[in-house]
Amino acid sequence: MTARLGKICPAQGTEAVRVLSARDSADFREIRLEALLIDGRYFAASYEEEKDYTDDHWMRWCTERPDNCVMGLFAETELVGITTAMSWGEDATGRTVFFGRSFIKPEYRGKGLAALLYGARIDWAKKNPLYTEGVVFHREGNWLSKQINEKFGARYWQTRSMRWADGQVADALWYKIQLR
């Protein structure tokens, strides 16, 4: 798959992953806000923080650039999952990509589709000459995220305490992924 060019990555059945664009921003907004409502405890940002973002904000978020990519998992034409890859602000060199904001609608979980999203975002980052490594985190106790991250080569790096979208303070387990 060449995610940079927006080609489709076929899966089992009718599911496929592709890079989103500004024209997908309304659908992305809908599923992102749904994710924050359903699974907010696993996200750093909250529904309250993002619900009033402008249309321009969502369109910019969905516009692929060398330092930003939003991908969608589709079942036929319905957007059923999302993930992002973007430059990590904590790396002054700009060589680290941050993977996050992953979500799959509950009725599509347990079918191996997370691997499509994770594989697509890592493929995009590997083809991007900016990045040599990636970082990703999950809330302590989110063992499904731990398993899929480790499946794609993520190695535990550090633990940080943080306030999550549900208002609780809990540990975030951080991982690094070597891309080159």
C-alpha positions in Angstrom: 0.0 0.0 0.0 1.2 3.5 -0.8 -0.7 5.5 1.7 0.9 8.8 0.6 -0.8 8.4 -2.7 -4.1 7.5 -1.1 -4.4 4.0 -2.6 -6.7 1.5 -1.0 -5.4 -1.3 1.3 -7.8 -4.2 0.8 -8.8 -6.3 3.7 -11.1 -9.2 4.4 -14.6 -8.6 3.0 -15.3 -5.1 2.0 -13.1 -3.2 4.5 -10.3 -1.0 3.3 -8.0 1.7 4.6 -7.2 5.0 2.9 -5.7 8.4 3.6 -8.5 10.9 4.4 -8.7 14.3 2.9 -10.5 17.6 3.6 -13.6 16.2 1.8 -13.8 13.5 4.5 -13.7 16.0 7.4 -17.4 15.8 8.3 -17.2 12.0 8.5 -14.0 12.2 10.4 -15.5 14.7 12.9 -18.5 12.4 13.4 -16.4 9.3 14.2 -13.8 11.2 16.2 -16.5 12.7 18.5 -18.2 9.3 18.7 -14.9 7.8 19.8 -14.5 10.4 22.5 -18.0 9.8 23.8 -17.8 6.0 23.7 -14.2 5.4 24.7 -13.2 8.7 26.2 -11.3 7.1 29.1 -8.7 6.0 26.5 -8.0 9.4 25.0 -6.0 12.4 26.2 -8.5 14.8 24.5 -12.1 15.0 25.5 -15.4 15.4 23.7 -15.9 18.8 25.4 -12.5 20.0 24.0 -13.2 19.0 20.4 -17.0 19.3 19.9 -16.8 23.0 19.0 -13.8 22.8 16.6 -14.6 24.7 13.4 -15.1 23.0 10.0 -11.8 24.6 9.0 -10.1 22.9 11.9 -11.4 19.5 10.9 -10.5 20.1 7.2 -6.9 21.0 8.2 -6.7 18.0 10.4 -7.7 15.8 7.5 -5.4 17.4 5.0 -2.4 15.1 4.4 1.0 16.9 4.7 4.5 15.5 5.3 4.0 16.0 9.0 0.3 14.8 9.3 -1.8 12.0 8.0 -5.3 10.9 9.0 -6.4 7.5 7.8 -9.8 5.9 7.7 -11.0 2.3 7.8 -14.0 1.9 5.5 -16.7 -0.8 5.2 -18.0 -0.2 1.8 -18.4 3.6 1.9 -18.9 4.0 5.7 -16.1 5.3 7.8 -15.8 2.8 10.6 -12.3 3.4 12.0 -9.6 6.1 12.2 -6.0 6.6 13.1 -3.4 9.3 12.8 0.3 9.8 12.2 1.8 13.2 12.9 5.1 14.9 13.9 5.7 14.5 17.6 6.0 18.0 19.1 8.4 16.7 21.8 11.1 15.9 19.3 13.0 19.1 18.3 14.7 17.2 15.4 11.3 16.4 13.8 12.4 12.8 13.2 9.7 11.2 15.4 6.2 10.5 14.3 3.4 10.2 16.9 0.7 7.5 16.2 -2.6 8.0 17.9 -6.3 8.8 17.9 -7.1 5.2 16.9 -10.7 4.0 17.1 -12.9 1.4 15.5 -16.7 1.3 15.9 -17.7 -1.4 18.4 -19.6 -3.5 15.8 -16.4 -3.8 13.7 -14.1 -4.8 16.6 -12.7 -8.3 17.1 -12.3 -8.9 13.3 -8.6 -8.2 12.9 -9.2 -4.8 11.4 -7.0 -2.9 13.9 -4.1 -4.5 12.2 -5.1 -2.8 8.9 -5.1 0.7 10.5 -1.8 0.1 12.4 -0.1 -1.4 9.4 -1.2 1.5 7.2 0.0 4.2 9.5 3.4 2.6 10.0 3.7 2.0 6.2 3.0 5.7 5.7 5.6 6.8 8.2 8.2 4.4 6.8 7.7 5.9 3.3 8.0 9.4 4.8 11.7 10.5 4.7 11.1 12.8 7.8 10.8 10.0 10.3 13.2 7.5 11.8 11.1 6.4 14.7 7.6 6.5 16.0 6.0 6.8 19.5 2.7 5.7 20.7 1.0 5.4 24.1 -2.0 3.8 25.8 -3.6 4.0 29.1 -2.5 1.5 31.6 -4.9 -1.4 31.6 -5.8 -1.0 27.9 -4.3 -4.4 27.0 -5.8 -4.6 23.5 -3.8 -1.5 22.6 -0.7 -2.9 24.2 -1.0 -6.1 22.2 -1.5 -4.5 18.8 1.3 -2.0 19.4 3.7 -4.8 20.3 2.5 -6.8 17.3 3.8 -4.0 15.1 7.2 -3.7 16.8 6.6 -1.2 19.5 8.9 -1.6 22.5 8.1 -0.2 25.9 10.0 3.0 26.6 8.5 4.9 29.6 5.6 5.5 31.9 4.1 9.0 32.4 1.2 10.0 34.6 -1.4 12.0 32.9 -5.0 13.3 33.1 -7.2 11.5 30.7 -10.4 12.7 29.0 -12.5 11.1 31.7 -10.9 13.3 34.3 -8.9 10.5 35.9 -5.2 10.6 36.5 -3.6 7.4 35.4 -0.4 6.1 33.8 0.2 6.2 30.1 2.6 3.5 28.9 4.8 4.8 26.0 6.4 2.8 23.3 8.9 3.5 20.5 8.9 1.9 17.1 12.0 1.9 14.9 11.1 2.8 11.3 14.6 2.7 9.8 
